[in-house]
Amino acid sequence: MGLAGWGTDFAPVRADRQMRPRIIGTAGHVDHGKTSLIRALTGIDADRLPEEKERGMTIDLGFAYLDLPQVGRVSIVDVPGHERFLSNMLAGALGVELAILCVAADEGVKPQTIEHAQILDLLPVHGIVVALTRSDRADEAQIEAARFAVTELLSSTRFAGCPLIETSTATGSGFDELRSSLDSALQSFEPGKSGTWYLPIDRVFVAKGHGTVVTGTLCRGEVAPGAEAILMPGSVRVRVRALQSHGETLDSAAACCRLGLNLAGVEAEQLERGQIVGAQNVVFESRVFDARVRFVGEAKHGMVVRVAVGTAEESGKMFLSEVEPELVQIRLDKPIAIVEGQAVIIRALSTLELIAGGLVTNPVARARRKGQPVTPAGQTVDEQILMLIASKPFGMTSEAICREMGQSAQQLGGVFETLLKEKKAVSFAGTWVTTASALETLKQALIALQELHAKEPKTPWQRPETVAEKVGIPWRGKVLDRLFARAALMGKVVVAEGGVRLTGFTVQLADRQSQLLARVLEALEVEKVNVPGVREIAEKLRIPSQAVEEILKLGEVAGQTVRVTPEIYYTKRQMAAIISAAQELGGKGPFSAAQFKEHLQTSRKYAIPLLEYLDSIKVTHRRDDLRVTEPNR
């Protein structure tokens, strides 16, 4: 793994700092000395599998690290060179910023050298440094031939003119120059991967006493212990317990960091390479996505392809666009985890010939025809969304809109904000309706609530679901709660006790309820401000506390009591006197809580809750530690 603590006995060194190392990857033909070069550079053997040591070649990804004078600690990903293990090479290369292209001086450019160079040119790799390995085994003519072949290979790529250094692990020559070149190359650009975090998983294991650990390259953003995350595919909610990089436990980590995450909420059996863990609304599960690519091989509309995204690789079909030639749509056989902006490599399934590479532009796309534009001409995205929403009287979820539009929530985030700001649409817990539909739905709900009150005048509260059923609104749970919360803000309803009632509705009490309420009100009015609590009233009247609590709540709905806290109630007459006293004090200017307490001749137990209640009904207004009043209220 290359993360020493968790990879062995889970005894990490405490770092208490943020890690932002850089990522270097190796590339090149099989047996051209990539792993030996890393061992000479770092002192770390990146071949971790027994099979790799037996066969003398890298099969899976290996990891090491190197401390450079200027940029500090650098993570190194050793990737396989053999054509059978190309998928693992892609998994490693997709997170690399700078690559070391290894070419054996005694053999020169080989098939995998060419293929790896092509892949690096298609990926968002900032640069490469060529290491001519095994220079001690080659004569001057071989070295010159190798130099010429590499220069010719890279001349048509954006890496033309890159550093080319002769090295030998046998003699140690060239490594000081190689380190210096790597240091300089990394200083020439910044990671620049801000945004919300995600990490494609390339390895999973269980650490004794700590649980599930995944490793990968943090591709974007920052992450810290305690972060809530989503795992895709599968939509599993997890939490980050701890972070580690190269044997150090971290307080936080930033993009371009090789990282191990100790996860809570998931078992190792649920995880595999190819999944992505990251923040909500960043990582998606998808079978259809769009990408903007550069072609290097023959491409046909509908051809069967092998696609690598992140650490995942899956087969599917590629569809071309007549409107935007660089745009392709991939429809996969199985869903994968995917993020907007990820690098993608496309190969022919039958021959594994490299076809194209580029970046994901739309992780959750809508299938379209070859000549169909992404956005219909003459119609803006917000107009399209409004048309979609308007076609559904009770709205559409954010996910359904994104699916229909063929765009991600991240892409449409700004459009959704604009629709809210311009009051063209309303969102109830992720369900979007036009403003006109929302007002009509609310109007029907208020009519239904009024009818229920008329039918059941002795029922203080109606269940939101009962109101919805009467109108035929299909919403339940949070969506319905948000509808009535919006109505409460408009002053149309009161929401409490898991129920809803019209503002101004007063419940009709039964005779026995009226008699009990009269006794409770009499007990309250013994004091002007320092009223007895629920238990005191219960003890005085020799009735259960629950009966007192319930009748006080009914009295509130009947308009005869005022609740300040669950334990402090006043009669309507008492509250009118308290409001008058507050306005009298406020007429003299701003006043403090202590002055209010003194004016009412009470204690903080009553003064503070009363002030908060008066603030809530806008009798008083808080200004720092003082209150002012509206005398004419």
C-alpha positions as CSV (number, residue, x, y, z in Angstrom):
1,M,0.0,0.0,0.0
2,G,2.8,2.4,0.7
3,L,1.0,3.7,3.8
4,A,3.3,2.1,6.4
5,G,1.3,2.2,9.6
6,W,-2.0,0.7,8.4
7,G,-0.2,-1.6,5.9
8,T,1.5,-3.5,8.7
9,D,0.6,-3.2,12.4
10,F,-1.5,-0.1,12.2
11,A,0.9,1.9,14.5
12,P,1.0,5.2,12.7
13,V,3.2,8.1,13.6
14,R,1.1,11.1,14.8
15,A,1.5,14.1,12.6
16,D,-1.3,16.5,13.6
17,R,-1.0,18.4,10.3
18,Q,-2.4,18.6,6.8
19,M,-0.8,16.6,4.1
20,R,-0.6,18.0,0.5
21,P,2.0,15.9,-1.2
22,R,2.3,15.5,-5.0
23,I,1.8,12.4,-7.1
24,I,4.5,11.0,-9.5
25,G,3.8,7.8,-11.5
26,T,6.0,5.5,-13.5
27,A,5.3,4.3,-17.0
28,G,7.1,2.2,-19.6
29,H,7.5,-1.2,-21.1
30,V,7.6,-4.3,-18.9
31,D,11.0,-5.1,-17.3
32,H,12.4,-1.7,-18.2
33,G,13.4,-1.1,-14.6
34,K,10.5,1.0,-13.1
35,T,10.4,-0.8,-9.8
36,S,14.2,-0.9,-9.5
37,L,14.4,2.8,-10.2
38,I,11.8,3.6,-7.5
39,R,13.8,1.4,-5.0
40,A,17.0,3.3,-5.8
41,L,15.2,6.7,-5.5
42,T,13.3,5.9,-2.3
43,G,14.7,2.8,-0.6
44,I,11.2,1.3,-0.8
45,D,10.4,-1.9,-2.7
46,A,7.1,-1.1,-4.4
47,D,6.5,-4.8,-5.4
48,R,4.3,-6.0,-2.5
49,L,2.8,-9.2,-3.9
50,P,4.7,-12.5,-3.6
51,E,3.7,-13.3,-7.2
52,E,5.4,-10.0,-8.3
53,K,8.6,-10.9,-6.5
54,E,8.6,-14.5,-7.9
55,R,8.0,-13.3,-11.5
56,G,10.2,-10.2,-11.3
57,M,7.6,-7.8,-12.7
58,T,4.9,-5.5,-11.3
59,I,1.3,-6.9,-11.6
60,D,-0.6,-4.5,-9.3
61,L,-0.1,-1.0,-8.2
62,G,2.9,-0.3,-5.9
63,F,3.5,2.7,-3.7
64,A,6.4,4.6,-2.3
65,Y,7.4,8.1,-1.3
66,L,10.3,10.5,-1.8
67,D,11.3,13.7,-0.1
68,L,12.5,16.4,-2.5
69,P,14.3,19.6,-1.4
70,Q,11.7,22.1,-2.7
71,V,8.3,20.5,-3.0
72,G,8.7,18.2,0.1
73,R,7.2,14.7,0.3
74,V,6.1,13.2,-3.0
75,S,4.0,10.0,-3.5
76,I,5.2,7.6,-6.2
77,V,2.8,5.1,-7.9
78,D,4.6,2.2,-9.6
79,V,2.3,0.8,-12.4
80,P,2.6,-2.4,-14.4
81,G,4.1,-2.3,-17.8
82,H,3.0,-5.7,-19.2
83,E,0.0,-5.5,-21.6
84,R,-2.0,-8.0,-19.6
85,F,-1.9,-5.6,-16.6
86,L,-2.8,-2.4,-18.6
87,S,-6.0,-1.9,-16.5
88,N,-3.9,-1.6,-13.4
89,M,-1.6,0.8,-15.2
90,L,-4.6,3.0,-16.0
91,A,-5.8,2.9,-12.4
92,G,-2.5,4.3,-11.3
93,A,-2.0,6.8,-14.1
94,L,-5.4,8.4,-13.7
95,G,-4.3,10.1,-10.5
96,V,-0.8,11.2,-11.6
97,E,0.5,14.8,-12.0
98,L,4.0,14.0,-13.2
99,A,5.3,10.8,-14.8
100,I,8.7,9.1,-15.1
101,L,8.7,7.3,-18.4
102,C,11.3,4.5,-18.1
103,V,13.0,3.3,-21.2
104,A,15.8,0.8,-21.0
105,A,18.9,2.2,-22.7
106,D,19.9,-1.2,-24.0
107,E,16.5,-2.0,-25.6
108,G,15.0,1.4,-26.5
109,V,11.4,2.1,-27.3
110,K,9.0,-0.9,-27.1
111,P,5.3,-1.4,-27.7
112,Q,4.2,-0.6,-24.1
113,T,6.5,2.4,-24.1
114,I,4.5,3.8,-27.1
115,E,1.1,2.9,-25.5
116,H,2.0,4.4,-22.1
117,A,3.2,7.6,-23.8
118,Q,0.0,7.9,-25.7
119,I,-2.1,7.3,-22.5
120,L,-0.1,9.9,-20.6
121,D,-0.6,12.4,-23.4
122,L,-4.4,11.9,-23.2
123,L,-4.5,12.2,-19.4
124,P,-4.3,15.4,-17.4
125,V,-0.7,14.7,-16.6
126,H,1.2,18.0,-16.4
127,G,4.6,16.6,-17.6
128,I,7.0,13.7,-17.8
129,V,10.7,13.1,-17.1
130,V,12.3,10.3,-19.2
131,A,14.7,8.0,-17.3
132,L,17.0,6.0,-19.6
133,T,17.4,3.0,-17.3
134,R,20.2,0.3,-17.4
135,S,22.6,2.8,-19.0
136,D,25.5,0.8,-17.6
137,R,24.5,-2.1,-19.9
138,A,24.4,-0.1,-23.1
139,D,27.2,1.2,-25.3
140,E,27.3,4.7,-26.7
141,A,25.5,3.7,-29.9
142,Q,22.6,2.0,-28.0
143,I,22.2,5.0,-25.8
144,E,22.2,7.4,-28.7
145,A,19.6,5.2,-30.5
146,A,17.4,5.1,-27.4
147,R,17.6,8.9,-27.1
148,F,16.6,9.4,-30.7
149,A,13.7,6.9,-30.5
150,V,12.3,8.6,-27.3
151,T,12.7,12.1,-28.7
152,E,10.9,11.0,-31.9
153,L,8.1,9.3,-29.9
154,L,7.4,12.4,-27.8
155,S,7.9,15.0,-30.6
156,S,4.2,14.8,-31.6
157,T,3.0,15.0,-28.0
158,R,2.8,17.9,-25.5
159,F,5.8,16.4,-23.7
160,A,8.3,17.3,-26.5
161,G,11.5,18.6,-25.1
162,C,11.1,17.1,-21.7
163,P,14.2,16.1,-19.6
164,L,15.9,12.9,-20.6
165,I,18.3,11.5,-18.0
166,E,20.6,8.4,-18.1
167,T,20.4,6.3,-15.0
168,S,21.8,3.1,-13.6
169,T,20.7,1.3,-10.4
170,A,24.0,-0.7,-10.5
171,T,26.3,2.3,-10.4
172,G,23.9,4.9,-8.9
173,S,24.6,7.4,-11.7
174,G,22.0,9.9,-12.8
175,F,19.8,9.8,-9.6
176,D,20.8,13.2,-8.3
177,E,20.0,14.7,-11.7
178,L,16.7,12.8,-11.8
179,R,15.7,14.1,-8.3
180,S,16.5,17.6,-9.3
181,S,14.5,17.3,-12.5
182,L,11.5,15.9,-10.7
183,D,11.8,18.7,-8.1
184,S,11.9,21.4,-10.8
185,A,9.1,19.9,-12.8
186,L,6.7,19.8,-9.8
187,Q,7.6,23.4,-8.9
188,S,6.5,24.5,-12.4
189,F,2.8,23.9,-11.7
190,E,0.4,23.9,-8.9
191,P,-2.0,21.0,-8.1
192,G,-5.0,23.3,-8.5
193,K,-7.6,20.7,-7.6
194,S,-9.9,22.7,-5.3
195,G,-13.5,21.7,-4.9
196,T,-15.4,19.0,-3.0
197,W,-13.4,15.9,-2.1
198,Y,-13.5,12.4,-3.6
199,L,-11.2,9.4,-3.6
200,P,-11.3,6.5,-6.1
201,I,-10.5,3.3,-4.3
202,D,-7.6,1.2,-5.5
203,R,-7.2,-1.1,-2.4
204,V,-9.3,-2.4,0.5
205,F,-8.2,-4.2,3.6
206,V,-9.1,-4.7,7.3
207,A,-6.7,-3.3,10.0
208,K,-6.9,-5.2,13.2
209,G,-8.6,-3.3,15.9
210,H,-9.6,-0.5,13.6
211,G,-11.8,-2.0,10.8
212,T,-12.1,-1.1,7.2
213,V,-9.4,0.9,5.4
214,V,-9.4,2.0,1.7
215,T,-6.6,3.6,-0.1
216,G,-6.4,5.8,-3.2
217,T,-5.4,9.2,-4.5
218,L,-7.4,12.2,-3.1
219,C,-8.3,13.7,-6.4
220,R,-9.9,17.0,-5.3
221,G,-10.7,19.1,-2.3
222,E,-9.9,18.5,1.4
223,V,-11.0,15.8,3.8
224,A,-10.7,15.4,7.6
225,P,-11.6,12.9,10.3
226,G,-15.3,12.9,11.0
227,A,-16.3,13.8,7.4
228,E,-19.6,12.2,6.3
229,A,-19.4,10.6,2.9
230,I,-21.2,8.5,0.3
231,L,-19.8,5.3,-1.3
232,M,-20.6,4.6,-4.9
233,P,-21.8,2.4,-6.5
234,G,-24.2,1.3,-3.8
235,S,-25.1,4.6,-2.1
236,V,-23.7,3.5,1.2
237,R,-23.3,6.3,3.8
238,V,-20.0,6.1,5.6
239,R,-17.9,8.3,8.0
240,V,-14.2,8.9,7.9
241,R,-12.6,7.9,11.2
242,A,-9.0,8.6,10.5
243,L,-6.6,9.6,7.7
244,Q,-3.1,8.3,7.0
245,S,-0.4,9.0,4.4
246,H,2.9,7.1,4.3
247,G,2.8,6.1,7.9
248,E,1.6,9.4,9.3
249,T,-1.8,10.0,10.9
250,L,-3.2,13.4,9.7
251,D,-5.6,16.0,10.9
252,S,-6.6,16.7,7.3
253,A,-5.5,16.0,3.8
254,A,-5.7,18.0,0.5
255,A,-5.9,17.0,-3.2
256,C,-3.0,15.1,-4.9
257,C,-2.4,13.1,-1.7
258,R,-1.9,9.3,-1.5
259,L,-4.2,8.5,1.3
260,G,-5.6,5.7,3.5
261,L,-9.1,6.3,4.9
262,N,-10.3,4.3,8.0
263,L,-14.1,4.1,7.3
264,A,-17.0,3.6,9.7
265,G,-20.4,2.3,8.5
266,V,-19.2,-0.2,5.9
267,E,-17.6,-3.7,5.9
268,A,-14.6,-4.6,3.8
269,E,-16.7,-7.2,1.9
270,Q,-18.9,-4.4,0.5
271,L,-15.9,-2.6,-1.0
272,E,-13.8,-3.2,-4.1
273,R,-11.4,-1.3,-6.4
274,G,-13.3,0.9,-8.8
275,Q,-15.7,2.4,-6.2
276,I,-15.4,6.0,-5.1
277,V,-15.8,7.5,-1.7
278,G,-16.6,11.2,-1.4
279,A,-18.8,14.0,-0.4
280,Q,-22.6,14.0,-1.1
281,N,-23.7,15.2,-4.6
282,V,-20.2,14.9,-6.0
283,V,-20.0,11.1,-6.7
284,F,-22.7,9.5,-8.8
285,E,-23.6,6.0,-9.9
286,S,-24.1,5.9,-13.6
287,R,-24.3,3.7,-16.7
288,V,-24.5,6.6,-19.2
289,F,-22.1,9.5,-19.3
290,D,-20.7,12.1,-21.7
291,A,-17.0,12.9,-22.2
292,R,-15.1,15.4,-24.3
293,V,-12.2,13.4,-25.8
294,R,-9.3,13.5,-28.2
295,F,-9.2,10.6,-30.7
296,V,-6.0,8.7,-31.4
297,G,-7.5,5.6,-33.0
298,E,-10.4,4.6,-35.3
299,A,-13.8,5.4,-33.7
300,K,-17.1,4.1,-34.9
301,H,-20.6,5.1,-33.8
302,G,-21.9,2.4,-31.4
303,M,-18.7,0.4,-31.2
304,V,-18.0,-1.8,-28.2
305,V,-15.4,-0.4,-26.0
306,R,-13.5,-0.9,-22.7
307,V,-13.6,2.3,-20.6
308,A,-11.4,3.2,-17.7
309,V,-12.6,6.0,-15.3
310,G,-10.8,6.5,-11.9
311,T,-9.9,3.0,-10.7
312,A,-12.9,1.4,-12.5
313,E,-12.9,-0.4,-15.8
314,E,-16.0,-1.5,-17.6
315,S,-17.2,-2.5,-21.0
316,G,-20.0,-0.7,-23.0
317,K,-20.7,1.1,-26.2
318,M,-19.4,4.5,-27.5
319,F,-21.7,6.8,-29.4
320,L,-20.5,9.8,-31.4
321,S,-22.0,13.2,-31.9
322,E,-22.5,14.9,-35.3
323,V,-23.1,18.2,-33.5
324,E,-20.0,18.2,-31.3
325,P,-17.3,15.9,-32.8
326,E,-15.2,15.8,-29.6
327,L,-18.2,14.7,-27.5
328,V,-18.9,11.0,-27.0
329,Q,-21.5,9.3,-25.0
330,I,-20.6,6.0,-23.2
331,R,-23.3,3.6,-22.3
332,L,-21.9,0.9,-19.9
333,D,-23.0,-2.6,-19.3
334,K,-22.8,-2.1,-15.6
335,P,-23.0,1.0,-13.4
336,I,-19.8,2.6,-12.1
337,A,-19.0,5.4,-9.7
338,I,-18.1,8.6,-11.6
339,V,-17.4,12.3,-11.0
340,E,-17.6,15.3,-13.3
341,G,-14.1,16.2,-14.6
342,Q,-12.6,12.8,-14.2
343,A,-10.2,11.5,-16.8
344,V,-11.4,8.7,-19.1
345,I,-9.5,6.4,-21.4
346,I,-11.4,4.5,-24.1
347,R,-10.0,1.3,-25.8
348,A,-11.5,-1.1,-28.3
349,L,-12.9,-4.1,-26.5
350,S,-11.7,-6.8,-28.9
351,T,-8.1,-5.5,-29.6
352,L,-7.6,-3.2,-26.6
353,E,-6.4,-0.6,-29.1
354,L,-6.3,2.9,-27.7
355,I,-9.2,4.9,-29.2
356,A,-9.5,8.1,-27.2
357,G,-9.0,9.9,-23.9
358,G,-10.4,13.0,-22.2
359,L,-12.6,14.3,-19.4
360,V,-16.1,13.4,-18.1
361,T,-18.4,16.4,-18.8
362,N,-21.7,14.9,-17.6
363,P,-21.5,11.9,-15.2
364,V,-25.3,11.2,-15.4
365,A,-26.3,11.7,-19.0
366,R,-29.5,11.1,-20.9
367,A,-29.3,8.9,-24.0
368,R,-29.6,10.9,-27.2
369,R,-29.3,10.4,-30.9
370,K,-26.1,11.1,-33.0
371,G,-27.4,14.4,-34.4
372,Q,-29.1,15.6,-31.3
373,P,-27.5,18.6,-29.5
374,V,-27.0,18.5,-25.7
375,T,-29.1,21.6,-25.2
376,P,-32.1,22.3,-27.6
377,A,-31.5,25.4,-29.7
378,G,-33.2,28.6,-28.5
379,Q,-34.1,27.2,-25.1
380,T,-32.1,27.9,-21.9
381,V,-31.5,25.2,-19.3
382,D,-33.7,26.9,-16.7
383,E,-36.5,27.1,-19.3
384,Q,-36.1,23.4,-19.9
385,I,-36.3,22.6,-16.2
386,L,-39.3,24.8,-15.7
387,M,-41.1,23.0,-18.5
388,L,-40.2,19.7,-17.0
389,I,-41.5,20.7,-13.5
390,A,-44.6,22.3,-14.9
391,S,-45.5,19.0,-16.6
392,K,-45.8,17.4,-13.1
393,P,-48.4,19.1,-10.9
394,F,-46.7,17.7,-7.8
395,G,-43.2,18.3,-9.0
396,M,-40.1,16.3,-9.6
397,T,-37.1,15.4,-7.4
398,S,-33.7,16.9,-8.1
399,E,-32.5,13.4,-9.1
400,A,-35.3,13.0,-11.6
401,I,-34.7,16.4,-13.1
402,C,-30.9,15.7,-13.5
403,R,-31.7,12.4,-15.1
404,E,-34.1,14.0,-17.6
405,M,-31.7,16.8,-18.3
406,G,-28.8,14.5,-18.7
407,Q,-26.7,16.6,-16.2
408,S,-25.4,16.2,-12.7
409,A,-26.7,18.0,-9.6
410,Q,-23.4,19.8,-9.5
411,Q,-23.8,21.1,-13.0
412,L,-27.3,22.3,-12.4
413,G,-26.7,23.7,-8.9
414,G,-26.4,27.3,-10.2
415,V,-29.6,26.9,-12.3
416,F,-31.5,25.7,-9.3
417,E,-30.3,28.6,-7.2
418,T,-31.4,31.0,-9.9
419,L,-34.9,29.5,-10.1
420,L,-35.2,29.9,-6.3
421,K,-33.8,33.4,-6.3
422,E,-36.1,34.6,-9.1
423,K,-39.1,32.8,-7.4
424,K,-39.8,30.8,-10.5
425,A,-39.7,27.5,-8.6
426,V,-39.9,26.2,-5.0
427,S,-38.1,23.2,-3.5
428,F,-39.7,21.1,-0.7
429,A,-37.0,18.8,0.6
430,G,-35.6,18.2,-2.9
431,T,-38.9,18.0,-4.7
432,W,-39.2,20.9,-7.1
433,V,-42.5,22.6,-8.2
434,T,-43.2,25.8,-10.0
435,T,-44.2,28.7,-7.8
436,A,-47.7,28.7,-9.3
437,S,-48.1,25.0,-8.6
438,A,-46.8,25.4,-5.1
439,L,-49.3,28.2,-4.4
440,E,-52.2,26.2,-5.8
441,T,-51.2,23.1,-3.8
442,L,-51.0,25.2,-0.7
443,K,-54.4,26.8,-1.4
444,Q,-56.0,23.3,-1.7
445,A,-54.3,22.1,1.4
446,L,-55.6,25.1,3.4
447,I,-59.2,24.5,2.1
448,A,-58.9,20.9,3.1
449,L,-57.6,21.8,6.6
450,Q,-60.5,24.2,7.0
451,E,-63.0,21.5,6.1
452,L,-61.4,19.1,8.6
453,H,-61.6,21.7,11.4
454,A,-65.3,22.2,10.6
455,K,-65.9,18.5,10.7
456,E,-63.9,17.9,13.8
457,P,-64.0,21.1,15.9
458,K,-62.9,19.3,19.0
459,T,-59.8,17.9,17.4
460,P,-57.0,20.5,18.0
461,W,-54.5,19.2,15.4
462,Q,-54.7,17.5,12.1
463,R,-52.1,15.1,10.8
464,P,-50.4,16.5,7.7
465,E,-50.9,13.2,6.0
466,T,-54.7,13.4,6.5
467,V,-54.8,16.8,4.9
468,A,-52.7,15.5,2.0
469,E,-54.9,12.5,1.4
470,K,-58.0,14.7,1.4
471,V,-56.5,16.9,-1.4
472,G,-54.8,14.0,-3.3
473,I,-51.3,15.3,-2.7
474,P,-48.9,12.3,-3.0
475,W,-46.2,13.9,-0.8
476,R,-45.3,12.4,2.6
477,G,-42.6,12.9,5.2
478,K,-40.1,15.7,4.8
479,V,-41.6,17.0,1.6
480,L,-45.1,17.5,3.2
481,D,-43.5,18.9,6.3
482,R,-41.7,21.6,4.2
483,L,-45.0,22.5,2.5
484,F,-46.6,23.3,5.9
485,A,-43.4,24.9,7.2
486,R,-43.7,27.3,4.3
487,A,-47.3,28.0,5.1
488,A,-46.4,28.6,8.8
489,L,-43.8,31.2,7.6
490,M,-46.6,32.9,5.7
491,G,-48.7,33.0,8.9
492,K,-51.4,30.6,7.4
493,V,-51.0,27.7,9.8
494,V,-49.4,26.7,13.1
495,V,-47.3,23.5,13.1
496,A,-46.6,21.7,16.4
497,E,-47.1,18.4,18.2
498,G,-46.6,16.5,14.9
499,G,-49.8,18.2,13.6
500,V,-51.0,21.3,11.8
501,R,-53.9,23.7,12.3
502,L,-55.1,26.9,10.7
503,T,-54.0,30.1,12.3
504,G,-56.9,31.4,14.3
505,F,-58.6,28.1,14.7
506,T,-59.8,27.5,18.3
507,V,-60.8,24.1,19.4
508,Q,-64.2,23.5,20.9
509,L,-63.7,21.8,24.3
510,A,-66.0,19.3,25.8
511,D,-67.7,20.2,29.1
512,R,-65.3,18.2,31.2
513,Q,-62.3,19.7,29.4
514,S,-63.7,23.2,29.9
515,Q,-64.2,22.6,33.6
516,L,-60.6,21.2,34.0
517,L,-59.2,24.1,32.1
518,A,-61.0,26.6,34.3
519,R,-59.4,25.0,37.4
520,V,-56.0,25.1,35.8
521,L,-56.4,28.7,34.7
522,E,-57.4,29.7,38.2
523,A,-54.2,28.0,39.6
524,L,-52.1,29.9,37.1
525,E,-53.6,33.3,38.0
526,V,-52.6,33.0,41.6
527,E,-49.3,34.7,40.5
528,K,-48.9,37.5,38.0
529,V,-45.5,36.4,36.6
530,N,-44.0,33.6,38.7
531,V,-46.7,31.1,37.7
532,P,-46.6,27.5,39.0
533,G,-45.3,24.8,36.7
534,V,-47.1,21.7,35.4
535,R,-46.1,19.6,38.4
536,E,-47.0,22.2,41.0
537,I,-50.5,22.6,39.4
538,A,-50.9,18.9,39.3
539,E,-50.0,18.6,43.0
540,K,-52.3,21.4,44.0
541,L,-55.3,20.1,42.0
542,R,-54.4,16.5,42.9
543,I,-54.5,15.3,39.3
544,P,-51.9,13.6,37.1
545,S,-49.2,15.9,35.5
546,Q,-50.0,14.5,32.1
547,A,-53.6,15.7,32.4
548,V,-52.4,19.2,33.3
549,E,-50.0,19.2,30.4
550,E,-52.6,18.0,27.9
551,I,-55.3,20.6,29.0
552,L,-52.7,23.4,28.9
553,K,-52.0,22.4,25.3
554,L,-55.7,22.3,24.5
555,G,-56.1,25.7,26.2
556,E,-53.4,27.1,23.8
557,V,-55.3,25.8,20.7
558,A,-58.5,27.2,22.3
559,G,-56.9,30.6,22.6
560,Q,-57.0,30.6,26.4
561,T,-53.4,29.8,27.4
562,V,-50.0,31.0,26.1
563,R,-47.0,28.6,26.1
564,V,-43.7,30.2,26.8
565,T,-41.8,26.9,27.5
566,P,-43.1,23.3,27.9
567,E,-43.2,24.1,31.7
568,I,-44.3,27.7,31.7
569,Y,-47.8,28.7,30.6
570,Y,-49.7,31.9,31.1
571,T,-53.4,32.8,30.7
572,K,-54.3,35.2,27.9
573,R,-55.0,37.9,30.5
574,Q,-51.6,37.4,32.2
575,M,-49.8,37.6,28.9
576,A,-51.6,40.8,28.0
577,A,-50.4,42.4,31.3
578,I,-46.8,41.2,30.7
579,I,-46.8,42.7,27.2
580,S,-48.1,46.0,28.6
581,A,-45.4,46.0,31.3
582,A,-42.7,45.3,28.6
583,Q,-44.0,48.2,26.4
584,E,-44.1,50.5,29.5
585,L,-40.4,49.7,30.2
586,G,-39.5,50.0,26.5
587,G,-41.1,53.4,26.4
588,K,-38.2,54.7,28.5
589,G,-35.6,53.4,26.0
590,P,-33.7,50.2,25.4
591,F,-33.6,47.9,28.4
592,S,-31.5,44.9,29.6
593,A,-32.7,41.5,30.8
594,A,-31.8,42.5,34.4
595,Q,-34.0,45.7,34.1
596,F,-36.8,43.6,32.7
597,K,-36.5,41.1,35.6
598,E,-36.5,44.0,38.1
599,H,-39.5,45.7,36.4
600,L,-41.6,42.5,36.6
601,Q,-40.3,41.6,40.0
602,T,-39.4,38.1,38.9
603,S,-36.3,35.9,38.5
604,R,-34.2,34.8,35.5
605,K,-36.2,31.6,35.4
606,Y,-39.1,33.6,34.0
607,A,-37.5,36.7,32.7
608,I,-35.3,35.1,30.0
609,P,-38.0,32.7,28.5
610,L,-40.5,35.6,28.5
611,L,-38.1,37.9,26.6
612,E,-37.4,35.1,24.1
613,Y,-41.1,34.7,23.7
614,L,-41.7,38.4,23.3
615,D,-38.9,38.5,20.7
616,S,-40.6,35.6,18.8
617,I,-44.0,37.6,18.6
618,K,-42.1,40.8,17.8
619,V,-43.2,42.7,20.8
620,T,-39.5,43.2,21.7
621,H,-36.5,43.3,19.3
622,R,-33.0,42.4,20.5
623,R,-30.1,44.7,19.8
624,D,-26.9,43.1,21.2
625,D,-27.7,42.7,24.9
626,L,-30.6,45.1,25.0
627,R,-34.3,45.1,23.9
628,V,-36.5,47.7,22.3
629,T,-40.2,47.6,22.0
630,E,-43.0,48.7,19.6
631,P,-45.3,50.6,21.9
632,N,-48.3,50.5,19.6
633,R,-48.3,46.7,19.2
